[in-house]
Amino acid sequence: MAKCVNGSERVDLMKSWILLILAIFLSAFSGQIFAEGDVSLSAKQIRPGCSVVMHKAYPAGIDPNVNATVFDQQLFWKCNGAQAVPVGTIGAEGSGPEIVTVFYRANEIVVLARWTSGSAAADFQGDFYQVNAFRLEQANNQTTFRAVSAITKAFGDGYDGVLNGKRVTFPYKNAASIRARLAALGL
């Protein structure tokens, strides 16, 4: 009987080690690391060893366990051996934004966010999109980010659905279409 318990304990210990090794492997090689709900995306195209971290921030008085749809998406710049630097915030618009895509240009982070509208009383039914860009700036050994409002303005209001009873389509729903529009505008 003692051998059977020992064997069972060894199997459990081996399972635990395998799960630990698998978790470490997935964290190190997945490109997205999920820790307490945060998503980390490599930004090696801008600077090796750096990432953009997306963090859901719930407004004061909002319990995420009760109303998990109202939140802001805060973006942080995190480089190896350095403290995180705020990049910008994509705010809640009735509900929290879903980050559809993030891509990089020379010293810029471009983010496409989407909010879903489902109110029968609203004059809009569908998705609202917004393109945001943030420029990395380096001064006095300090890293900061500045919103590039010209890029957000270039894409305008991003309605995709039914607006005031008419079907509307927002054509910039992925990185390729956003890049093409930026190139066409010379931005």
C-alpha positions in Angstrom: 0.0 0.0 0.0 2.9 2.4 0.8 4.4 1.9 -2.7 1.0 2.8 -4.3 0.8 6.1 -2.4 4.4 6.9 -3.2 3.8 6.2 -6.9 0.6 8.3 -6.9 2.5 11.2 -5.2 5.3 11.0 -7.8 2.7 11.1 -10.7 1.1 14.2 -9.1 4.5 15.8 -8.7 5.5 15.1 -12.3 2.1 16.5 -13.5 2.8 19.7 -11.5 6.3 20.1 -12.9 5.0 19.5 -16.5 2.3 22.1 -16.0 4.9 24.6 -14.5 7.3 24.1 -17.5 4.4 24.4 -20.0 3.3 27.7 -18.3 6.8 29.1 -18.4 7.2 28.1 -22.0 3.9 29.7 -23.1 4.7 32.9 -21.2 8.2 33.2 -22.8 7.3 32.3 -26.4 3.7 33.3 -27.0 4.0 37.0 -27.8 1.1 37.7 -25.5 1.6 37.3 -21.8 -1.5 37.3 -19.7 -0.9 38.4 -16.1 -3.8 39.6 -14.1 -5.7 40.4 -17.3 -2.9 42.5 -18.9 -1.8 41.8 -22.4 1.8 42.5 -23.4 2.8 42.9 -27.0 6.5 43.0 -28.1 7.6 46.4 -29.4 11.0 45.3 -30.7 10.3 47.1 -34.0 10.7 50.3 -32.1 13.2 49.3 -29.4 14.5 45.8 -28.6 13.5 44.6 -25.1 10.4 46.8 -24.9 6.7 46.0 -25.0 3.3 47.7 -25.0 1.2 46.5 -22.1 -2.6 46.9 -22.3 -4.3 47.2 -18.9 -8.0 47.3 -18.2 -8.7 50.1 -15.6 -12.1 50.3 -14.0 -13.5 53.7 -13.0 -13.9 54.4 -9.3 -17.1 52.9 -8.0 -17.3 50.2 -10.8 -17.0 46.6 -9.6 -15.5 44.6 -12.4 -17.2 41.5 -11.0 -20.6 43.1 -11.5 -20.1 45.4 -14.5 -17.1 44.2 -16.4 -18.0 46.0 -19.6 -17.2 49.5 -18.3 -13.4 50.1 -18.4 -10.7 52.1 -20.0 -7.7 50.5 -21.8 -4.5 52.0 -20.4 -1.4 51.5 -22.5 2.1 51.4 -20.9 5.6 51.2 -22.4 7.7 48.6 -20.6 11.3 48.0 -21.3 13.6 45.4 -19.6 15.1 46.8 -16.4 13.0 50.1 -16.5 9.8 51.3 -14.9 6.6 51.3 -17.0 5.8 54.6 -18.8 2.2 55.6 -19.5 1.6 55.8 -23.3 -2.1 56.8 -23.3 -5.6 55.8 -22.4 -8.4 54.6 -24.7 -11.5 55.6 -22.7 -14.9 53.9 -22.2 -17.6 55.2 -24.4 -20.7 53.5 -22.8 -18.7 50.3 -22.7 -15.0 49.5 -22.6 -13.0 49.5 -25.8 -11.8 46.4 -27.4 -8.3 46.8 -28.9 -8.6 45.4 -32.4 -5.0 45.9 -33.6 -1.7 47.5 -32.5 1.1 48.1 -34.9 4.3 50.2 -35.0 5.8 52.8 -37.2 9.0 54.8 -36.7 8.7 55.8 -33.0 4.9 55.5 -33.1 2.4 53.1 -31.7 -0.9 52.9 -33.7 -4.0 51.5 -32.0 -7.4 50.6 -33.5 -10.1 50.4 -30.8 -13.7 49.3 -31.2 -16.8 49.9 -29.0 -20.0 47.9 -29.6 -23.4 49.7 -29.4 -26.4 47.6 -28.7 -29.0 50.1 -27.4 -32.3 50.0 -29.1 -33.0 53.6 -28.1 -29.8 54.9 -29.7 -29.6 56.4 -33.2 -26.7 54.0 -33.9 -26.5 50.2 -33.9 -23.2 48.5 -34.6 -19.6 49.2 -33.8 -17.7 52.5 -33.4 -14.0 52.5 -34.3 -11.2 55.0 -33.5 -7.6 55.1 -34.6 -5.2 56.5 -32.1 -1.4 57.0 -32.4 1.2 57.8 -29.8 4.7 59.1 -30.6 7.7 58.1 -28.4 9.7 61.1 -27.4 13.1 61.0 -25.6 14.3 64.1 -23.7 16.8 64.4 -20.9 17.0 60.6 -20.6 13.2 60.5 -20.0 10.8 58.5 -22.2 7.4 60.0 -22.8 4.6 59.6 -25.3 2.5 62.2 -27.0 -0.9 61.6 -28.7 -0.7 62.2 -32.5 -4.1 63.9 -33.0 -3.5 64.4 -36.7 -3.8 60.7 -37.2 -7.0 60.3 -35.2 -8.5 63.3 -37.1 -7.5 61.8 -40.5 -9.8 58.8 -39.8 -12.7 60.7 -38.5 -15.7 59.0 -36.8 -15.6 55.3 -37.3 -19.2 54.1 -37.5 -19.9 50.7 -38.9 -23.5 49.6 -38.7 -26.8 51.5 -38.9 -26.6 55.3 -38.2 -29.9 57.3 -38.2 -31.5 54.5 -40.2 -28.8 54.3 -42.9 -26.1 51.6 -43.3 -22.6 53.0 -42.8 -19.3 51.3 -43.2 -15.9 52.2 -41.6 -13.3 50.9 -44.1 -10.3 50.9 -41.7 -10.7 47.8 -39.5 -7.2 46.3 -39.7 -3.5 47.3 -39.8 -3.2 47.0 -43.6 -6.1 49.4 -44.4 -4.8 51.9 -41.8 -1.3 51.8 -43.1 -2.6 52.3 -46.7 -4.6 55.3 -45.6 -1.7 56.9 -43.7 0.6 56.4 -46.8 -2.1 58.0 -49.1 -2.3 61.0 -46.7 1.4 61.3 -46.4 1.3 60.8 -42.6 
